[in-house]
């Protein structure tokens, strides 16, 4: 299942080479929404880009408003009889948000690589991959 959220990029971590077959890059966006009573509520949401998608985010996007398309991934991890669960927000597309909000379409100028902007959870040609 794919989700989208819009916010301002406030932090971008360097690429982490976890092992010889896996790398990731984390980034944080600030999302401010107006609640009841006119109060603003701010959330800080951390995402990760993995493998080839690490190239979707770079320092040029720092302090800019972006729309992030992402999947929620949850895993179970067991060690020494103790069970832990963790959740990751895996970004698969990042595009500039329309600051004017005129027609709801994203600004041009930031485009993901052609094969990477397909939702990996939608099946298709990626369905038979072992990872």
C-alpha positions as CSV (number, residue, x, y, z in Angstrom):
1,X,0.0,0.0,0.0
2,X,1.4,3.4,-1.0
3,X,1.1,6.7,0.9
4,X,2.0,10.3,0.3
5,X,2.9,13.2,2.6
6,X,4.2,16.7,1.9
7,X,6.6,18.6,4.2
8,X,9.9,20.5,4.3
9,X,13.2,18.5,4.3
10,X,15.1,19.5,7.4
11,X,17.8,16.8,7.6
12,X,19.5,14.4,5.2
13,X,21.9,11.8,6.5
14,X,24.8,10.4,4.5
15,X,24.4,7.1,2.8
16,X,25.1,4.2,5.2
17,X,26.6,1.0,3.7
18,X,25.1,-1.5,6.2
19,X,26.8,-4.5,4.6
20,X,28.2,-5.4,1.2
21,X,24.7,-5.9,-0.2
22,X,22.6,-3.3,1.5
23,X,22.8,0.5,1.8
24,X,20.3,3.2,3.0
25,X,20.0,6.9,3.4
26,X,17.7,8.5,6.0
27,X,16.0,11.9,5.8
28,X,13.5,13.9,8.0
29,X,10.7,16.1,6.9
30,X,8.8,18.6,9.0
31,X,5.0,18.5,8.6
32,X,2.9,21.2,10.1
33,X,-0.9,21.0,10.3
34,X,-3.4,23.3,11.8
35,X,-5.5,21.7,14.5
36,X,-8.6,22.7,16.3
37,X,-8.5,26.1,18.0
38,X,-6.0,27.5,15.5
39,X,-3.0,25.7,17.0
40,X,-0.3,24.4,14.7
41,X,1.0,20.9,15.3
42,X,4.4,19.9,13.9
43,X,5.5,16.3,13.3
44,X,9.0,15.2,12.3
45,X,8.8,12.2,10.1
46,X,11.9,10.1,9.3
47,X,12.1,8.1,6.0
48,X,14.6,5.9,4.5
49,X,15.7,5.3,0.9
50,X,17.3,1.9,0.3
51,X,19.6,0.5,-2.4
52,X,19.3,2.5,-5.7
53,X,16.7,4.8,-4.2
54,X,19.4,6.4,-2.0
55,X,20.0,8.7,-5.0
56,X,16.5,10.1,-4.8
57,X,17.4,12.5,-2.0
58,X,20.4,14.8,-1.9
59,X,21.6,18.0,-0.1
60,X,20.0,20.2,-2.8
61,X,16.6,19.3,-1.4
62,X,17.5,20.5,2.1
63,X,15.0,23.2,3.3
64,X,12.6,22.6,0.4
65,X,9.1,21.4,0.4
66,X,8.7,17.9,-1.1
67,X,6.0,15.3,-1.7
68,X,7.2,11.9,-0.6
69,X,5.6,8.7,-1.8
70,X,6.3,5.8,0.5
71,X,5.4,2.4,1.8
72,X,5.1,1.3,5.4
73,X,7.3,-1.8,6.1
74,X,7.0,-3.7,9.4
75,X,9.3,-6.5,10.5
76,X,9.6,-8.9,13.4
77,X,13.0,-9.6,14.9
78,X,13.8,-12.3,17.4
79,X,17.0,-12.7,19.4
80,X,17.7,-14.7,22.5
81,X,14.0,-15.4,23.0
82,X,13.0,-11.8,22.9
83,X,10.7,-10.5,20.1
84,X,11.0,-7.0,18.8
85,X,9.0,-5.2,16.1
86,X,10.1,-2.3,14.0
87,X,8.6,-0.1,11.3
88,X,10.2,1.7,8.4
89,X,8.9,4.3,6.0
90,X,10.5,3.4,2.7
91,X,10.4,6.3,0.3
92,X,10.2,5.4,-3.4
93,X,9.5,8.8,-5.0
94,X,10.4,12.3,-4.0
95,X,9.3,15.3,-5.9
96,X,9.1,19.0,-5.4
97,X,5.8,20.2,-3.8
98,X,3.8,22.9,-5.6
99,X,4.3,25.9,-3.3
100,X,1.5,27.9,-4.9
101,X,-0.9,24.9,-4.8
102,X,-2.4,26.2,-8.0
103,X,-3.4,23.0,-9.8
104,X,-2.2,20.3,-7.4
105,X,0.4,19.0,-9.8
106,X,4.1,18.8,-8.8
107,X,6.6,21.3,-10.0
108,X,9.0,20.2,-12.7
109,X,12.7,20.1,-12.1
110,X,13.0,17.1,-9.8
111,X,12.3,13.8,-11.4
112,X,13.2,10.3,-10.1
113,X,15.0,7.9,-12.4
114,X,12.5,6.3,-14.7
115,X,12.4,2.8,-13.2
116,X,12.4,3.9,-9.6
117,X,9.1,5.9,-9.6
118,X,7.0,2.8,-10.0
119,X,5.4,1.7,-6.7
120,X,7.3,-1.4,-5.8
121,X,4.2,-2.8,-4.0
122,X,2.1,-2.7,-7.1
123,X,3.4,-5.9,-8.7
124,X,4.2,-5.8,-12.4
125,X,7.7,-6.5,-13.6
126,X,9.1,-6.3,-10.0
127,X,6.9,-9.0,-8.5
128,X,9.2,-12.0,-9.1
129,X,12.3,-10.4,-7.5
130,X,13.6,-12.2,-4.4
131,X,13.9,-9.0,-2.3
